[in-house]
Amino acid sequence: MPDVSVGKASDFADPGRKVVDISGTEIGVFRLGDDFFAYHNICPHLDGPACQGKILPCATEDVQPDGTSMGRVFSKTQMNIICPWHGYEFDIRTGKHPTDGRARLRPVNVSVRDGEVYVNVPAR
Ligand code: FES
């Protein structure tokens, strides 16, 4: 399938996303700064619309060198998409679940040319 435009890069919020339907296939296209990522809108848990969930920074634990926990903090670098059905989280940059290596969103090729964002969905 040829590349399909999903809009101007400047029309995406940062962080932000659009969920588009391309010939019956739903794709979530995400923007983080100057970078774009795209995934099939199907959660690896139970096929929920993972790309339509909240976008939030990854919550991590601030552990000091002596092992003391300073509590939970939001990551300054990792943004996650959270599936609205049961809360599985996925790193927007990799599509991976933070702890289950088998659970990841299925990637779609995305590119930006002349300010326009394109995705390329393989034929079924
Ligand atoms: S379907 Fe996504 S977390 Fe269950």
Boltz pocket constraint, residues with backbone or C-beta under 6 A from the ligand:
constraints:
  - pocket:
      binder: B
      contacts: [[A, 43], [A, 44], [A, 45], [A, 46], [A, 47], [A, 48], [A, 49], [A, 50], [A, 83], [A, 84], [A, 85], [A, 86], [A, 87], [A, 88]]
      max_distance: 6.0
